[in-house]
Amino acid sequence: KTAVQAGNPALAIAEFDRAKHLFAALPQTDVTRTYQADGEIELARLEAQRGNLEPSWAHLSTARAQLPKTTRYHTALNFYRTLGELEHLKGKHTEAEKAFRAALAVTERGLASLRNEREREVWVRDTRDVYRALAEIRWESNDIEEALAVWEWYRGAALRKDAAVMAE
């Protein structure tokens, strides 16, 4: 992931590929399968950023096979976010919206589990682009009211979380 952050996608792809082979050699536990799925999702995102949609879809399909076996929040969120991005790139706005709505369901479960302000800040950073993407799809579909409702729902997350805590 350091190569991704450094803006070196070719190195990142090579390193993720190397990690994929290392994980394949390990005993196949829920943990190793989750790490494999995470790597495949990151590879899908990298390939999509480079305009290589076919390899991107292949990586995402490999990750999809692991998805039911993981309960890790970030893995599911990244999978559905990446699926939405790929569908949007293909011009399949209905399918992109479905994927982003699945990502939203994951984000809302994540919101319900937050325990402190630091976790909330991470949640805001990790989920902003999912809400924005869905709002943009609705906006592009000329459904301005729904676009604004999605964005307001995101902006009101802190209030929803506080209300849930007070109700307990």
N, C-alpha and C positions, 0 to 999 in steps of 0.2 A: 504494500500500500504506500510505502514511502516513495517509490518510483512514480506512482500515480500523483501523489501530492507534489512531487518535484517537476511534474509536467513531462515525464519521459514514458509515454505509453508503450513504446517498443520494449523497453526494459521491463516495464510492469507486466506485459503479456508474457515475456520470457520467464520472469520470476513466478508468476501465477501458474504457468505451465509446469515449471519445475516443482512447485509445491503440490500440484495435482498428482504428479508421479510419486512424490514422497508420501502423500496421504493414501494413495492406492496401495502402497506397500505395508501400511499399518493395519492392525486388526480393525475391522469395520464395526465400530461402535456408533452410538448416536452422536457422540462428540465428533468423531472423525467425519461422519457423514455431514454434519452441520458445517464443519469447516470446508469440506469439499463443495457443498452447496454455496457457501459464501464466496468461495473462489470463482466458481462458475458464474455467479451473478456479476461479480466484479469484471470478469472477462467479457461477459455480454455487454456490460456498460462501456468498457474500453473499446471493444470492436465497433459498437454503435457510434461512439464518438469519432471513430476513424472512418465511418461510412461503410463499414463492412457488416452489412445486415445479416447475411446468411450465416457467417460464423457466430454472430451475436445470438441469433435464434437457436443455433445448435447448443451453445453454452447454456442458454436459458432453459432449453428442454431438458438438459442434463440436470440442472438445478431443480426443475419441477419434480423430477422423480424422487428427489430427496425431501421435498417440502413437507409431505404428510408426516415424515418421521422426525421433524424438528418442532420444538415449541418455542424456539428462540425468536423473540420479538423482532430484532433487527434483520434477521434472515428473511422472515415473511414480509416485512415492510420493504426491504430492498428488492425482493423478488417482484412484488406487485407494482412497485414504482417503476422498475426497469421494464416490466411487461407493458405498462401503460405508455412509457416513453417510446418503446419499439412500435407499438400499435399506432401511436400518434405519428411517428416518422413514416409509417406506411400509408398514412392518410385514413386509417380505420378509426375514425373518431368515436364511434359507438363502442367498439371493443376497447379503445383506450380509456373511455369513461368507465367502463365496467372494471377494468384493472385498477384505475385510480380509486374507484369507490371501494374495492376490496382492500386497497392500501389504507384508505380512510378508516375502514372497520378495524384494521390492525392498530392504527394510530389511536383510535378512541379506547381500545383495550389497554394500550400502553399508558394513556393519560390516566385511566382509572387506577393504575398501579403506582403512580408517582408518590414518593414519600417526602420530598423536600424541594426547596427552591432550585438547587443545583440540578436535580433530575428534571425539573420543569424546563430549565434553560436548555438542556440537552434535547429534550422532547421538541421544544419550539424550533431549534436549529435543524433537527433531523426530519421534521414533518412539514415544514413551511412549503417546500417545493411540491409536495403532493397536493396540498390544498390549492396552491397557486395554479398548478397544472389543470386540476379539475375546474377551477373557476375560469381559466382561460378557454377551456373547451366549451363550457356553457356560454361564455361571452362570444366566442367565434360562431356558435350556433344561434346567436342573436337572442339568447335567453338571459338577458341582463339581470333580471330579478333573481334567478337561480344562481348566477355567477356571484352576485353580491351576497346572497344567502350563504353560499359555501365559504366565502371569505370572512363573513361576519361570524360564522360558526367557528372558524379557526381562531379569529381574534378573541372570541369569547371563551376559549378553552380554560383560561385561568379561573374565570368566574364559575364555569361548570365544575371544575375540580374543587374549588373552594366550597361550592354548594353541596357537593357530594360528601366532603369531609365533615361539614357542619351537620349534615343529616344523619351521620353515623352515631 
